[in-house]
Every structure is written in structure tokens, then in C-alpha cells.
Amino acid sequence: MIELSVYINNREKDAFINNLMQLPPPLVPIHFAQDEKVIVNKNEDKVLNVESFEDFKQRNPLGFFLYSSECEYDLKYFSDTDYFNVFMIFSKGCNVVELVPEFFKRISSNRPIFGYASNSNERDHRNRHYVKFGINNVESWVGRDIDKYIPGFYWFTVLSRQIMEKHGVSLSEILPHVLSSQEADKDTIVLQFYKDPNSWKEHADKVDALCEELNGVFSIKDVQKAARDCKSYLDYNEAIEPWP
């Protein structure tokens, strides 16, 4: 499964949705829903039904779902940050190799703070930690807080100059390791680390090493080291606390 996530300043909420309507047809939202995969009325709950959609957005200030023919959008609005998050899942067979760069190109005018697209297994590899205590298997998401670091590098990674400056990361240190880079606008750079998202395992060691090497970028290896000697779940929770 291919997923995509992007963080954008709150002032861009409406402009972002307007940009979605300008995407290639497979990505243009058709329906909206309050709950995942629950479209109450397919005839009425359409994004192009402007009055109904505006009313729906007002009634769902914490976020909602949008559905195109080829993907699902999960928009999350937070009360304690100046940005919102969009998480996308693409349908099997969707031409992500063409559509993902087109998506990032289109939304560059919304000046995303950080974004990525990857095989879901790559995301798990880079930001999910697994440990076992007795018969209990524990899984924890780690390293996803963009206020503390850049969460990592993936098939496609979008970096703003804002986030690089905030975490002291130099673009010149990253560029020698990427397949291609595109300056979407003066504030946003789109990096592609390799060609095929499903070949991520072939490139994992190289990308992991870059994450570990650069200060200001999260590395799962820091969590692995901290959790190595934990004897209980309580010890483990305390050990991984620095990497939300």
C-alpha cells in the first residue's frame, strides 16, 4: 500500500482543498464523510455540492474524510498547533509514480512544512518500533513530531526551508543522496530518493544511514539503543518518551 502525508499551515486550509480540485482526475475529491469509509448519502455528500460541503466542514472542525476515485484523504485539524495534517492512501493499481509528484507539485503553492510518500512498510520501518515483553508484543509509533525533528526520509520527501532551518538541517548534506530534487517554489523542495516505492528495502540501509548521520533528523536507531535494556513496559515507555 502506498501512503502520503503532508503538514500545512492552518491559513491554507481552504486554498488546499481548492487545489485538490485542480489535480488529475483520479485524485480529485468526489465525496466527503465524517467517518472513514462511511459515505452517508452518495448523491448529496459531494464536494461539488458547495453549500452542503461548506455546512459539513463547519460541523466537523477537527477534520473529515474525502474520497476520489483512486484515493482516500484523511484531514486532521489540531487545536494546539498552527498546522494541519493530510494523510492519504492510494488504491491498489493507482499510478502513484506519476500522480504523487503531480500532487506535490500542485500543493506547493500551499507551502507544505513537511511531507512524504512511501510504501506503508517503509513508513513502519522508519517510524514504528517493535519490542516483546514475555508473551506481549508492543508496537509504538515514534519520531513523527515535526516540531522536534524531521521525521525521516522516504521514497518522496518534501521539506520546507522553515523545517530545515528549525532543526538545523542543511539541504547540501541531503542532495548527494537523492535520485532527483525539484524546487517547487522558493520555500519548498521535493526530493525523490529512488524510482519505485516498492523497492524501498533495496535502499533502506542507505536512507537509514542518512537519517542517523544528520542532526535534526529522527533515526529509529536511537530508539532501538534506548530500549535495548528495558525489562518492563513501564521502563520501555519511559525510554522512548523523548521521541514522540
N, C-alpha and C positions, 0 to 999 in steps of 0.2 A: 504494500500500500504506500502511495506517495502522499505526503502531507506538506503543508506550508503554513508558516506562521509569521505574522508581522505586527510590530508595535508602532502606533501612530499617535501623534499629539491629538488631544481631545478637540482642539479647534478645527480639526479636519474631518470630523465625523460625517457631516452632510456631503462635503466635497468628495470624500472617499466613496460613499455609496453612489454618487453621481458618476464617478469614474468607473465603477463596476459596470454600469450600463453601457459603457463605451468599449468594453472588452470584446474579444472574439466571441461569437455566438455560444460556443459550449460553456463559457464562463459567465455569461450574463444571467444574473438572478431572475428567476421567474416567480417563485412563491416565497412567502415568509411564514414563519412558525414560531410559536413561543417555546415549544418543546421539541427536542430532537426527533426528526422523522415523523412528526405528527402534524400534518397539514390538515387543519380542521375543515376548510372549505376550498377545494381546488379552483372553483370558479370565482370566488370572491377574494381569497387570500393571495392576490397577485401584486407584485411590486409595481406594475404599471397602473394599478388601481390607486392613483395618487392619494386620494382622500382617505381611503381605507388604510393604506400603508402609513401615512402620517399619523393617523389615530393610533395605529398599532405601536408605532415607535414611542409615542407619548406614554402608552400604558406599559411599556417594557423598558424602563430606564437603565436596567442592569445588563441588557443585551437580548439577543434573539438569534434565530437561525434564518439563513437564506439558502435557497436551493436553485441551482441551474440544472441544465440537462446533464452536466458531467461532474459537478462538484457540490459539496456542502460547505457553507460558510457558518462559522460559529463566532459571533461578535460578542465580546465581553467588555463591559464598561465598569471601571473601578471608581469607588468613591474616594480613595486615598492616593491616587496618582494623577498626573496630568496627561496620561496616555491611555489608549485602549488597545485591546488585542483582537486580532482576527486569526482564527485557526481554520484551515481548510483541509478537506480530504477529497482527493480526486477519485473518480470511478475507475474501476479496472478497465484497461484498454484506452483510457484517455491519453491523448498525445501530449504528455507533460513536457517532453523535450522541446516542443515548440511553444506550448501555452505558458509554461512557467516564466521564461524570460519575457514574454509578451506582457504577462501580468505585472511583473516588477517594473517594466518599462512604463506601463500605463500609470501605475500608482506612484511613480517617482515624484510627480507633482505634489503629492501629499506629504512628501519629505519623511518617509519612514525612519524611525530611530534605529530599529534592528529588525531583521527578518531572515528567514531561512526556508529552504525547501529541501526535502530529503526523503529517502525511503524511511519508513517508520522504524525499521530495525536499526538504522544508523542513529536516529534520534535516541532510541533506547540505549544503544552502545555508548553514546557520548554523555547522556544525562540521566540514566537510571542505574541505580546501584542495587545489587542483589547480595543478600547475606543470609545465612542459615543459623538459627539457634535451636539446637535439639532437632525436633521434628518440624519446626516452624520456619517457613521461608518468608523472608521480608524483602519487599521491594520499595525503594524510595526514589522519588524524583529529586534531583539535585542540580545545582548550578544553573538555574533558569532565571534568576533575578537580574534583570538588565540594569538595575541601579547599583549593583555590586560589581559586575564584570560583564564582559562579552560572553554569552553562554557557550560559545564554541564555534567551530567551523563545520560546514556541511556541504553537500552537493552544490547548492546555491546558497550564498550568504550575502545579505545586504547590510552594509554598515553606513551609518551617518557619520559625518565629521564630528557631530556632537558626542556620540558614544565613544568614538576613538579618543577624542580629547579628554573626555571624562575619566576614562580608565587608562590613559597613558599608553595607548597602542598606536604604533606607527604603521601607516599603510605600506611604507617602503620595506618593512620587515615581512609583510604578508605576500606581496606581489610576486616574488620569485617562486612561490609555491603553488600558484593558481594556473589553471588552464587558460582562462581568459578573464578580463576585467572590463567593465564599462562604467564610465562616469555618467550616471543617469541624469544628474544635474550637479550644480556646484556643491551641493551638500550630501550627495548620496552616491555610493559606489556599489556596483553589483559584481560579485565575484563568483566565478564558476570554477570549482576545484577539479572536476573531472567530467567526462562526457555523459555517462549513463548512470542514473541514480541507483540502479540495481547492481552496479558493480562496486558499491561502496566498500565492501570487505577488502578488495584489492588495494584500496587507497587508505584503509583505516590506520595503519601504523604511521604513515606519513602525516596524516591530518592530526592524529593523536599527539605525535611528537611536536607539531607546531603549537597546538593548544598548550602543551606542557611547557614549551620553551618561552612563550610570550607572557610577560607580566600583564595582568589586566584581562586575561582570557581564562575562563574556567577550564580546569582539567580534571577528569574523573579520577586520575591517578592520585590526586591529593586526598580525595575521599577514601580511596582504597587503602592508602597508607594510614590514614587516621582511624579507620575502622578495623584494621588488621587484628588488633589485640583485644577487641571488645568481647566481653564474656556474657553480656546480657543485652536485652533490648533497650533497657534504660541507658546503659553505657553507650550503646550504638547511637541512640537518639541525641545524646549529648555530644558525641564525637562528630556527627555530621551537621550539627546546628550551624556552623559557620558558612555552609554552602546551600542556602535555600534555592 
